Amino acid sequence: MSGHSKWANIKRRKAAVDAKKGALYTKLGREIIAAAREGGGNPDANFRLRLAIERAKAANMPSDNIQRAIMKGTGELQEGAALEEITYEGYGPGGMAVMVQVMTDNRNRATQEVRYIFSRHGGSLGEAGCVAWMFKKKGSIIVPREGNSMSEDDLLMLALEAGAEDVRTDEEGFEVLTAPADFQAVLEALRKAEVNVAEAEVTMVPQNTVDLDGEQAEKALALLEALEDCEDVQNVYANLEDAAG
C-alpha cells in the first residue's frame, strides 16, 4: 500500500505520541501555521487547515496552541522567526529513495542536521530532483476493516464515484488514492457515508519500491526513524516496501 506500509507508519506515530508529545505538538503546530499562511485562518474555507486542526485535536493538542498557531500563520501574532518549507532528497541503504519535507526557522541548521542523519545511517543527501521523479503527489485515505461495516465492493464503488483514482486493499483495510484536486471531495463523500477513516492526507506515493531485508532493512528503518525524530522534519517519504512493518 503506497510502497511503505501506511498501517505500520500510523501505529508507530501513535505509539510515539505520549513519549514525544512536545515534539509532536511542534510539528502539528507548524503544519497549522503553514496551512493558515497558505489559505487563511478559516478552516471552513481552507481544507488543508481543517485537516491540520483535525490531526492536532486527535493528538489532544490544547485548543490554545491550535489558535496561536493559526494566528501565527495569518500574521495576527508575530512570534519568533518566519518558517521556511524545504524538501530534501536522498538515498538510503540499498538504494532506497527518500524525500524529506522540512519546516524550519533556520535553513542552515536543518540542512546540516538532515545531511548528518543521512550519512550516519548509511545514506546520502542528493541534489534537488534526484528522487522526486519516483514519487507522485496523491491524496491518501486510509480505511481500516475494523469499525467499518461497508462491503469492499460498496466502498470501491463509493470511492470511485466520488472521484478516486484507485482503491488498494490488504488484510488490514483499504487505501483510497486520489488526485490532489479530488482529495477533499472523496474524503467528504466517505465521511458522509459514515465510513471510518483512520488517516487522510496529501502525500507522496512511490511509483516503484525496493524490498530490503536483514541488515540493510534495519539500517533503512533506522534512517527513516531518525529523520522523523528530527525537530525540523515534518514528513518523510520512502519507497521501501513495508517500511517499519
Secondary structure, DSSP 8 states (H G I E B T S, - for coil): -TTTTHHHHHHHHHHHTTTTHHHHHHHHHHHHHHHHHHH-S-TTT-HHHHHHHHHHHHTT--HHHHHHHHHHHHTSS--SS--EEEEEEEE-GGG-EEEEEEEES-HHHHHHHHHHHHHHTT-EE--TTTTGGGEEEEEEEEEESTT--S-HHHHHHHHHHHT-SEEEEETTEEEEEE-GGGHHHHHHHHHHTT---SEEEEEEEESS-B---HHHHHHHHHHHHHHHHSTTEEEEEE-BTTTT-
